[in-house]
């Protein structure tokens, strides 16, 4: 499910109606059978992961299979609660998740990285480090989802973002796939000179991937990660200094017309740029790993497609934000919710999830063959070369904030104005 990603869940209207229609009625307990009173229930809040209710959804099926495994083994019933944002003017899934968690409305939550950090900092999420399944987690999971020394969320997949490229178009114009920002700009120039007016298809959600890759290529791959993060958290180092080169690169793409900033600012993910990419008109788009696995996105193209990392001076860099399952600290059914977490994050359940959805597992013991298009991205990740798009150990949330500030740039703000926004966020964090 992808981070500040577009949340496209199917709303359970009847369930929401029930929440607001119980006032003014007599106590209904005398109408509930004894079996229903003693039924063990875990309330789960998550998106449904599809915009078309009739479309096959592999990601949702994979999660459901592991939930069913937990229900069968534990004798519990997991009740789903969901939310649909009809358009970008509605409350986001994150807004609703924050409200529900702060009001203790559910037991299990599927959370985006910014929400994990917010709720973890507020002490509203359980420490999951005592679960037996955590001993098998990749270290990247612990780093990205630890808040104040507590592991507060565990994903069922490691979400990786990369550049989806039309290899046929690169070959047609004699271009090698780019490694560095300079090489990337050179490819865009050649495409434009040959009549491809806007080489990069973009949307209002995912351009932060370019920025994060360039900003943190050294921080996560230079051997000094913890010290650099400590300097940022103390204010000794400035987030704006890290971010500036990425924003300057993005501004260059806009200035040269390689990205249509006005279109990107109002385009939803995949819906805006997807048709032109699939039609062979746009050589480059950015998307998450799962988009290469499903025919509803880019899993079935009429051309050779590869998914590569974003250009940095260290070469191609995958960007990996983390969603995660979490348990409310004051959950009504906390004990059963923790047991469900133990099952759905076990190697057996993660193997089932990964094989169904063909994704990178958070468990170091689970390996699944990826589709050929994803091998370049997967190779870098297996080498340990990547940038975390979210890190709960940073006192300024990265994925969501960077996305919002990139939108300022798309809307006409200067790079300096965008850096001032990062400085303001950092100053606010330091003054807490």
Buried (B, 14 or more C-beta within 10 A) or exposed (E): BBBBBBBBBBBBEEEBEEEEEEEEEEEEEEEEEEEEEEEBBBBBBBBBBBBEEEEEBBBBEBBBBBBEBBBEBBEBEBBBBBBBBEEEEEEBBBBBBBEBBEEEBBBBBBBBBBBBBBBBBEEBBBBBBEBEBBEBBBEBBBBBBBBEEBBBBBBBBBBBBBBBBBBBBBEEEEBEBBBBBEBBBBBBEBBBEEEBEBBBBBBBBBBBBBBBBBBBBBBBBEEEBEEBBEEBBEBEBBBBEBBBBBBBBBBBBBEEBBBBBEBBBEBBBBEBBBEBBBEBBBBBBBBBBBBBBBEBBBBEBEBBBBBBBBBBEBBBBBBBBBBBBBBBBEBBBBEBBBBBBBBBBBBBBBBBBBBBBBBBBBBBEBEBEBBEBBBBBBBBBEEEBBBBBBBBBBBBBBBBBBBBBBBBBBEEBEBEEBBBBBBEBBEEBEEE
